[in-house]
Amino acid sequence: MKNKNNEERKSKKENLRQIIIWPARLMTIIWNFIKEKLEFSIRFKLSLSYIRILFGALITAGLGVVLVFGTLTIYGKVSEDYSALSQILNKNNVEDSDVRYYAKEHKATVLIYDYDQKLIIATESELDDYGYKRFISVVRTNDTIYLGINRSEIYSGIPVKVVIYSDIGEEIATLLVISRIILIIFTLVLFFAIISIAFSGRGIFQPIKEMTQTVKDISERNLNLRLNVSGSKNELKELALTFNEMMNRIEDYYNRQKQFVSDASHELRTPIAVVQGYVDMLDRWGKNDREILQESIDAIKNESENMKELIEKLLFLARHDKDTFVFQKEEFSLSEMLLEIAKETHIIDSSHKINIDISKEVPIYADRNRIKQAIRILIDNALKYTPADGEILISLGDEGDDIAISIKDTGVGMTREELRHIFDRFYRSDQSRTKEKGGHGLGLAIAKIIILGHGGKIKVKSKVGEGSEFVILL
């Protein structure tokens, strides 16, 4: 029996403990939820800000209404009482009984003092301690509240100080009723406003949720995904458009890099395969066959030079893409450099006519080696696609405010389709012809990078069977 009673007492204590602990746990959960939302949820922060602003506005408006209404009501009551008393005091032959009758009729207390603060008249009152008050005073009894004011008057031809305590209990009661009504209305307004703010926030932040989900779905396999901007006419549309433009650039850069790696791998695969083939042949038969040995050495040497040239071009493009390439600029004579290139071209190639037309001395501030590289690329390109005994014309002049360097050939020319792609990396305008002439399709891309890096431009004019002209404007 005792064990049963002990168990019941323990059960009651446990229930009591749970009853006490449960509100604390609930408050802890609510506080943690609010804290988490405040830390991670912009929507929740904005909602709280709106509610705080609304709550402040309602409190300010309510206090303003109460204060204005209370001031006007009480002031009107006191002014009315004092005005009625003043009319009595200003009568001829006013008697003390008139003042006492007024006080009884208006439920007021009237005190009249001379200027030495000596009490002349004091009407009956429930006030225990009224005394002489210089300005405004408030006295509270068990039943009501009195507001006292001090004014100067003339009583029986004598200047006096009149202190009148008006009963403002009814006005205070009315003010309390109005305050309760305002509190109830404002509470309801705040309740529905909180609900409205919560639901309106969901609509406002829905586009952000969709954007976030779209961004999460973007990967290297679907770089073509873009944020939806239809129907948006606010700052989010500008953000989405900016993001989409960024993704367009990233996708384009990624595709170019992917194509670049693929093309570079392809270009390196061929010479490596050739070298590997000749090494295998040397291993099998070339050790004792001098003819095979020499052929293999020449081929390996040629392919090594080819790979070296390709790797140098790839390194140049890689430095440019990473924005680590720096031009070493100096002042030099462009005219002398073109004459030097023409002389070197005569020595290297005697099967073409190399003509030069330079009318004046032109100094320039640029990277001499890179400008020479770009011009050399254009001249080599002209030599490749101009038949033997064809003509290459190198000229220097002016075109408007620019210096114009022209490399014109009498070669096979290019179609419009080829002209649109000649500056693309690894592009070959004619596969069969390129195999014969060599090259990797990187020269013109490098030349364009050099010229654009100097703030210049390249113009191309070409017609099939009539040759091509490249014009560098600096």
VMD Tcl script that draws the C-alpha trace (Angstrom):
set ca {
  {0.00 0.00 0.00}
  {2.84 2.34 0.90}
  {4.62 1.49 -2.33}
  {1.49 2.33 -4.27}
  {1.15 5.69 -2.52}
  {4.81 6.42 -3.14}
  {4.40 5.62 -6.80}
  {1.36 7.91 -7.00}
  {3.27 10.72 -5.32}
  {6.19 10.19 -7.69}
  {3.81 10.20 -10.64}
  {2.19 13.43 -9.47}
  {5.60 15.04 -8.96}
  {6.69 13.91 -12.40}
  {3.51 15.30 -13.95}
  {3.97 18.56 -12.07}
  {7.58 18.73 -13.21}
  {6.53 18.14 -16.83}
  {3.89 20.85 -16.51}
  {6.53 23.28 -15.25}
  {9.22 22.24 -17.74}
  {6.96 22.10 -20.84}
  {6.49 25.90 -21.20}
  {10.25 26.38 -20.76}
  {10.94 23.80 -23.47}
  {8.35 25.39 -25.73}
  {9.93 28.83 -25.25}
  {13.38 27.34 -25.95}
  {12.14 25.75 -29.19}
  {10.48 28.99 -30.28}
  {13.59 31.02 -29.43}
  {15.88 28.61 -31.32}
  {13.54 28.76 -34.31}
  {13.53 32.57 -34.28}
  {17.31 32.66 -33.80}
  {17.87 30.29 -36.73}
  {15.50 32.25 -38.94}
  {17.14 35.53 -38.00}
  {20.50 34.10 -38.93}
  {19.64 32.46 -42.24}
  {16.27 33.79 -43.50}
  {16.12 37.18 -45.20}
  {12.35 36.73 -45.53}
  {11.98 36.27 -41.77}
  {14.20 39.29 -41.06}
  {12.19 41.47 -43.39}
  {8.93 40.23 -41.92}
  {10.13 41.05 -38.41}
  {11.27 44.48 -39.60}
  {7.87 45.18 -41.17}
  {6.08 43.98 -38.02}
  {8.34 46.08 -35.81}
  {7.70 49.17 -37.95}
  {3.96 48.50 -37.99}
  {3.89 47.88 -34.23}
  {5.77 51.12 -33.59}
  {3.43 53.01 -35.89}
  {0.33 51.59 -34.17}
  {1.66 52.35 -30.68}
  {2.61 55.89 -31.72}
  {-0.77 56.46 -33.37}
  {-2.66 55.03 -30.38}
  {-0.73 57.10 -27.84}
  {-1.19 60.15 -30.03}
  {-4.96 59.65 -30.21}
  {-5.22 59.07 -26.45}
  {-3.03 62.06 -25.57}
  {-4.74 64.44 -27.99}
  {-8.24 63.31 -27.03}
  {-7.42 63.33 -23.31}
  {-5.81 66.75 -23.44}
  {-8.68 68.29 -25.38}
  {-11.35 66.67 -23.18}
  {-9.76 67.54 -19.84}
  {-8.75 71.01 -20.98}
  {-12.32 71.61 -22.17}
  {-13.73 70.48 -18.81}
  {-11.34 72.64 -16.76}
  {-11.77 75.64 -19.07}
  {-15.55 75.35 -18.82}
  {-15.43 75.19 -15.01}
  {-13.05 78.10 -14.71}
  {-14.99 80.20 -17.21}
  {-18.20 79.71 -15.19}
  {-16.39 80.62 -11.93}
  {-14.78 83.65 -13.55}
  {-18.21 84.98 -14.57}
  {-19.39 84.68 -10.95}
  {-16.29 86.41 -9.56}
  {-16.59 89.29 -12.01}
  {-20.16 90.13 -10.88}
  {-20.79 93.15 -8.68}
  {-21.55 92.40 -5.05}
  {-20.46 88.76 -5.31}
  {-20.83 86.89 -2.01}
  {-19.10 83.86 -0.56}
  {-22.32 81.87 -0.87}
  {-22.22 82.29 -4.66}
  {-18.76 80.72 -4.79}
  {-19.79 77.86 -2.49}
  {-22.96 77.22 -4.52}
  {-20.86 77.08 -7.71}
  {-18.43 74.59 -6.13}
  {-21.27 72.34 -4.99}
  {-23.02 72.55 -8.39}
  {-19.86 71.68 -10.39}
  {-18.40 69.21 -7.87}
  {-15.31 71.39 -7.64}
  {-13.17 72.76 -4.85}
  {-12.47 76.51 -4.92}
  {-9.76 78.23 -2.91}
  {-9.21 81.98 -2.96}
  {-5.99 83.48 -1.60}
  {-4.75 87.02 -1.36}
  {-1.35 87.87 -2.78}
  {0.24 87.09 0.60}
  {-1.07 83.51 0.13}
  {-3.56 84.02 3.01}
  {-6.67 81.85 2.53}
  {-9.85 83.93 2.10}
  {-12.39 81.31 1.00}
  {-12.27 77.51 1.01}
  {-15.30 75.56 -0.18}
  {-16.22 72.16 1.25}
  {-14.09 69.43 -0.18}
  {-13.05 65.82 0.28}
  {-9.46 66.81 -0.47}
  {-7.25 66.34 2.56}
  {-4.27 68.33 1.45}
  {-4.89 70.87 -1.22}
  {-2.72 73.79 -0.06}
  {-1.64 76.66 -2.25}
  {-0.62 75.62 -5.74}
  {1.24 78.02 -7.96}
  {0.50 76.39 -11.32}
  {-1.17 73.11 -12.26}
  {-1.54 70.16 -9.88}
  {-3.26 66.78 -9.84}
  {-4.82 65.38 -6.64}
  {-6.27 61.88 -6.41}
  {-8.82 60.68 -3.85}
  {-10.40 57.30 -3.31}
  {-13.26 58.13 -5.64}
  {-11.98 60.48 -8.29}
  {-9.19 62.66 -9.65}
  {-8.99 66.45 -9.43}
  {-7.02 68.82 -11.63}
  {-6.13 72.15 -10.02}
  {-5.20 75.38 -11.81}
  {-4.10 78.75 -10.46}
  {-5.39 82.02 -11.94}
  {-5.40 85.70 -11.04}
  {-8.84 87.30 -10.55}
  {-10.56 90.26 -8.89}
  {-12.78 89.36 -5.92}
  {-14.82 92.12 -4.28}
  {-12.45 94.65 -5.79}
  {-9.37 92.91 -4.40}
  {-6.79 91.13 -6.62}
  {-6.65 87.48 -5.57}
  {-5.32 84.08 -6.62}
  {-8.02 81.55 -7.38}
  {-7.20 77.82 -7.27}
  {-9.97 75.61 -8.64}
  {-9.86 71.81 -8.44}
  {-12.09 70.35 -11.17}
  {-13.42 66.79 -11.02}
  {-12.01 65.05 -14.12}
  {-12.99 61.50 -13.07}
  {-15.56 61.11 -15.86}
  {-13.10 62.34 -18.47}
  {-10.44 59.89 -17.22}
  {-12.98 57.05 -17.31}
  {-13.94 57.97 -20.90}
  {-10.27 58.10 -21.83}
  {-9.70 54.61 -20.40}
  {-12.65 53.23 -22.38}
  {-11.28 54.76 -25.59}
  {-7.80 53.37 -24.77}
  {-9.25 49.86 -24.40}
  {-11.11 50.18 -27.70}
  {-7.95 51.41 -29.46}
  {-5.91 48.57 -27.91}
  {-8.40 45.93 -29.07}
  {-8.61 47.37 -32.58}
  {-4.84 47.74 -32.88}
  {-4.31 44.18 -31.60}
  {-6.65 42.82 -34.27}
  {-5.03 44.98 -36.93}
  {-1.56 43.81 -35.86}
  {-2.67 40.15 -35.84}
  {-4.06 40.27 -39.39}
  {-1.10 42.38 -40.53}
  {1.35 39.73 -39.28}
  {-0.53 37.05 -41.22}
  {-0.62 39.24 -44.34}
  {3.10 40.05 -44.06}
  {3.95 36.35 -43.66}
  {1.99 35.33 -46.76}
  {3.08 38.33 -48.83}
  {6.73 37.51 -48.06}
  {6.22 34.07 -49.56}
  {5.17 35.59 -52.88}
  {8.00 38.10 -52.87}
  {10.72 35.52 -52.23}
  {9.33 32.78 -54.47}
  {11.38 34.02 -57.48}
  {14.51 33.93 -55.31}
  {13.77 30.30 -54.37}
  {13.36 29.43 -58.04}
  {16.63 31.18 -58.88}
  {18.40 29.32 -56.09}
  {17.11 25.97 -57.32}
  {18.14 26.77 -60.90}
  {21.64 27.73 -59.76}
  {21.90 24.46 -57.80}
  {20.91 22.50 -60.92}
  {23.64 24.11 -63.05}
  {26.67 21.90 -63.58}
  {29.22 21.25 -66.32}
  {26.72 18.89 -67.97}
  {23.97 21.50 -68.27}
  {25.68 24.88 -68.43}
  {22.89 25.96 -70.78}
  {20.41 26.39 -67.88}
  {19.39 30.02 -67.34}
  {17.26 31.92 -64.81}
  {13.69 32.65 -65.85}
  {13.16 36.41 -66.31}
  {9.68 36.31 -67.81}
  {7.14 38.38 -65.89}
  {9.74 40.07 -63.67}
  {9.90 43.86 -63.65}
  {11.92 44.60 -60.55}
  {15.51 44.43 -59.32}
  {15.40 40.62 -59.47}
  {15.06 40.79 -63.25}
  {18.24 42.84 -63.49}
  {19.99 40.34 -61.20}
  {18.74 37.41 -63.29}
  {19.82 39.06 -66.55}
  {23.26 39.78 -65.11}
  {23.58 36.18 -63.92}
  {22.47 34.84 -67.32}
  {25.03 37.04 -69.08}
  {27.71 35.74 -66.74}
  {26.65 32.14 -67.43}
  {26.76 32.84 -71.18}
  {30.37 33.96 -70.80}
  {31.23 31.00 -68.57}
  {29.61 28.52 -70.98}
  {31.38 30.09 -73.94}
  {34.72 30.04 -72.10}
  {34.17 26.45 -70.97}
  {33.29 25.30 -74.50}
  {36.31 27.11 -75.92}
  {38.58 25.55 -73.32}
  {37.08 22.14 -74.00}
  {37.55 22.58 -77.74}
  {41.05 23.95 -77.17}
  {42.08 20.90 -75.12}
  {40.55 18.59 -77.69}
  {42.29 20.31 -80.61}
  {45.62 20.54 -78.80}
  {45.44 16.84 -77.93}
  {44.68 16.03 -81.55}
  {47.56 18.17 -82.83}
  {50.04 16.60 -80.43}
  {48.80 13.07 -81.06}
  {49.93 13.06 -84.70}
  {53.62 14.01 -84.24}
  {53.89 11.75 -81.18}
  {52.48 8.87 -83.23}
  {54.99 9.61 -86.01}
  {57.90 9.70 -83.55}
  {56.68 6.49 -81.91}
  {56.41 4.80 -85.30}
  {59.93 5.70 -86.33}
  {61.28 4.63 -82.90}
  {59.64 1.23 -83.33}
  {61.06 0.96 -86.85}
  {64.53 1.85 -85.56}
  {64.18 -0.76 -82.85}
  {63.33 -3.45 -85.40}
  {65.44 -2.71 -88.48}
  {67.19 0.61 -88.20}
  {70.09 -0.37 -85.97}
  {72.06 -1.83 -88.89}
  {70.35 -0.08 -91.83}
  {71.90 3.37 -92.24}
  {69.24 4.48 -94.74}
  {66.37 3.73 -92.30}
  {68.44 5.24 -89.50}
  {68.89 8.55 -91.33}
  {65.25 8.65 -92.43}
  {64.09 8.07 -88.86}
  {66.44 10.73 -87.44}
  {65.22 13.29 -89.99}
  {61.57 12.48 -89.31}
  {61.98 12.57 -85.53}
  {63.88 15.86 -85.78}
  {61.20 17.36 -88.00}
  {58.35 16.23 -85.75}
  {60.22 17.46 -82.65}
  {60.54 20.90 -84.20}
  {56.87 20.72 -85.12}
  {55.90 19.86 -81.51}
  {58.20 22.55 -80.12}
  {56.53 25.16 -82.33}
  {53.06 23.94 -81.35}
  {53.88 23.95 -77.62}
  {55.28 27.49 -77.83}
  {52.07 28.65 -79.48}
  {49.94 26.86 -76.90}
  {51.93 28.45 -74.07}
  {51.45 31.87 -75.67}
  {47.68 31.34 -75.87}
  {47.56 29.98 -72.30}
  {49.37 33.05 -70.91}
  {47.03 35.29 -72.85}
  {43.93 33.47 -71.57}
  {45.15 33.78 -67.97}
  {45.92 37.50 -68.45}
  {49.55 36.91 -67.45}
  {51.03 37.94 -70.78}
  {52.84 41.30 -70.69}
  {54.05 43.24 -73.73}
  {57.58 44.65 -73.48}
  {57.07 47.97 -75.25}
  {59.77 50.24 -76.62}
  {60.11 52.88 -79.30}
  {61.49 51.65 -82.64}
  {61.27 52.26 -86.37}
  {58.47 50.29 -87.99}
  {59.92 51.06 -91.42}
  {63.28 49.50 -90.56}
  {61.59 46.43 -89.08}
  {59.55 45.84 -92.27}
  {62.71 46.14 -94.39}
  {64.39 43.63 -92.08}
  {61.46 41.18 -92.43}
  {61.47 41.56 -96.23}
  {65.21 40.82 -96.33}
  {64.82 37.74 -94.14}
  {61.93 36.52 -96.29}
  {64.08 36.83 -99.46}
  {66.73 34.66 -97.81}
  {64.23 32.01 -96.62}
  {62.04 31.89 -99.74}
  {63.38 32.54 -103.23}
  {60.40 31.13 -105.11}
  {58.19 34.21 -104.60}
  {58.60 37.84 -105.53}
  {58.82 39.91 -102.36}
  {58.04 43.57 -103.05}
  {58.03 46.35 -100.48}
  {56.46 49.81 -100.59}
  {57.50 52.10 -97.73}
  {57.02 55.81 -98.39}
  {58.24 57.27 -95.10}
  {59.89 56.69 -91.76}
  {57.33 55.61 -89.10}
  {58.36 55.45 -85.42}
  {56.15 53.42 -83.08}
  {55.95 52.53 -79.38}
  {55.16 48.81 -79.08}
  {56.56 45.36 -78.35}
  {59.00 44.97 -81.25}
  {59.35 41.19 -81.06}
  {55.58 40.58 -80.89}
  {54.75 43.01 -83.72}
  {57.42 41.31 -85.81}
  {55.93 37.92 -84.88}
  {52.45 39.01 -86.01}
  {53.71 40.38 -89.34}
  {55.86 37.27 -89.86}
  {52.76 35.08 -89.32}
  {50.83 36.99 -91.99}
  {53.75 36.82 -94.45}
  {54.26 33.07 -93.83}
  {50.54 32.58 -94.37}
  {50.77 34.46 -97.69}
  {53.77 32.39 -98.79}
  {51.98 29.11 -98.01}
  {48.95 29.85 -100.15}
  {50.61 31.70 -103.02}
  {51.91 29.53 -105.88}
  {55.57 29.70 -106.89}
  {56.50 32.85 -108.83}
  {53.58 34.61 -107.12}
  {53.95 38.08 -105.63}
  {53.90 39.24 -102.01}
  {53.56 42.99 -101.46}
  {54.48 44.52 -98.10}
  {53.47 48.17 -97.80}
  {53.39 50.83 -95.07}
  {51.20 53.92 -95.13}
  {48.38 55.79 -93.43}
  {44.65 55.07 -93.21}
  {42.94 57.96 -91.50}
  {44.59 58.47 -88.11}
  {46.06 54.95 -88.11}
  {49.29 53.42 -89.36}
  {48.45 50.77 -91.98}
  {50.68 47.73 -92.63}
  {49.46 45.73 -95.64}
  {50.50 42.18 -96.65}
  {48.97 41.40 -100.04}
  {49.42 38.19 -102.03}
  {48.35 36.77 -105.38}
  {47.45 33.38 -103.93}
  {44.37 31.17 -104.00}
  {42.18 33.48 -101.87}
  {39.37 32.52 -99.49}
  {35.61 32.12 -99.53}
  {33.26 34.18 -97.31}
  {32.72 31.20 -95.03}
  {36.46 30.79 -94.57}
  {36.87 34.51 -93.83}
  {34.45 34.20 -90.90}
  {36.63 31.56 -89.19}
  {40.25 32.24 -90.13}
  {41.04 33.75 -86.71}
  {39.53 30.82 -84.79}
  {42.01 28.58 -83.04}
  {42.93 25.35 -84.89}
  {40.78 26.37 -87.86}
  {41.95 25.21 -91.27}
  {40.39 26.72 -94.33}
  {41.25 23.73 -96.53}
  {42.20 20.43 -94.86}
  {43.97 18.87 -97.85}
  {45.91 22.02 -98.59}
  {46.87 22.47 -94.94}
  {48.32 18.98 -94.76}
  {50.62 19.84 -97.61}
  {51.57 23.25 -96.30}
  {51.83 22.36 -92.60}
  {50.76 24.52 -89.67}
  {48.41 24.08 -86.75}
  {45.75 26.71 -87.34}
  {47.03 28.90 -84.49}
  {49.09 31.53 -86.31}
  {46.31 33.94 -87.25}
  {44.74 33.61 -83.78}
  {48.09 34.61 -82.24}
  {48.55 37.49 -84.69}
  {45.10 38.83 -83.81}
  {45.84 38.64 -80.07}
  {49.08 40.61 -80.55}
  {47.47 43.33 -82.65}
  {44.43 43.69 -80.38}
  {46.76 43.78 -77.38}
  {48.35 46.90 -78.92}
  {44.95 48.53 -79.42}
  {44.97 47.82 -83.15}
  {42.76 46.03 -85.67}
  {43.14 43.55 -88.53}
  {41.12 43.83 -91.72}
  {40.99 41.09 -94.35}
  {39.98 41.28 -98.00}
  {40.04 38.16 -100.12}
  {38.53 36.62 -103.23}
  {38.89 33.06 -104.47}
  {41.55 32.86 -107.20}
  {42.60 36.50 -106.81}
  {44.57 36.46 -103.56}
  {44.17 38.01 -100.11}
  {45.16 41.19 -98.32}
  {45.68 41.53 -94.56}
  {45.82 45.11 -93.23}
  {47.10 45.86 -89.72}
  {45.89 49.18 -88.31}
  {47.86 50.61 -85.38}
}
mol new
graphics top color blue
foreach p $ca { graphics top sphere $p radius 0.5 }
foreach p [lrange $ca 0 end-1] q [lrange $ca 1 end] { graphics top cylinder $p $q radius 0.2 }
display resetview
